[in-house]
Amino acid sequence: MAIVKKIVDEHQGRIKVNNREAVGAVVSITLPLAALPTSEHRSHNLSSEA
């Protein structure tokens, strides 16, 4: 769990743990959506990869 927390923290996410009586626990991980690259950013990446 410590490794998972470190990865989630590095991505500005959240971990939520809920204890459920007699059935175990529920662990939820929420990560923010990444911004879509602009067309300018995409063309720059294509030219730098060639």
C-alpha positions in Angstrom: 0.0 0.0 0.0 2.9 2.4 0.6 4.1 2.1 -3.0 0.6 2.7 -4.3 0.2 5.8 -2.0 3.5 7.2 -3.3 2.5 6.7 -7.0 -1.0 8.2 -6.4 0.5 11.2 -4.5 3.0 11.8 -7.4 0.0 12.1 -9.7 -1.9 14.4 -7.4 -4.5 11.7 -6.8 -6.4 10.5 -3.7 -6.8 7.2 -2.0 -10.0 6.5 0.1 -10.4 3.5 2.3 -13.7 2.5 3.8 -14.0 -0.3 6.3 -17.2 -2.4 5.7 -18.4 -4.4 8.6 -18.1 -8.2 8.1 -17.3 -7.9 4.3 -13.8 -6.3 4.2 -12.7 -2.9 2.9 -13.3 -0.8 -0.2 -10.3 1.1 -1.6 -10.9 3.8 -4.1 -8.2 5.6 -6.1 -9.0 8.8 -7.9 -6.6 10.3 -10.4 -7.0 13.6 -12.2 -7.5 13.6 -16.0 -4.5 14.6 -18.0 -4.8 17.6 -20.2 -5.1 16.8 -23.9 -2.1 18.1 -25.9 -2.8 21.0 -28.2 -2.3 20.5 -32.0 0.9 22.7 -31.6 2.2 20.4 -28.9 1.5 17.3 -31.0 3.3 18.6 -34.1 6.3 19.6 -32.0 6.5 16.1 -30.5 6.2 14.5 -33.9 9.1 16.6 -35.3 11.3 16.0 -32.3 10.8 12.2 -32.5 12.0 11.9 -36.1 
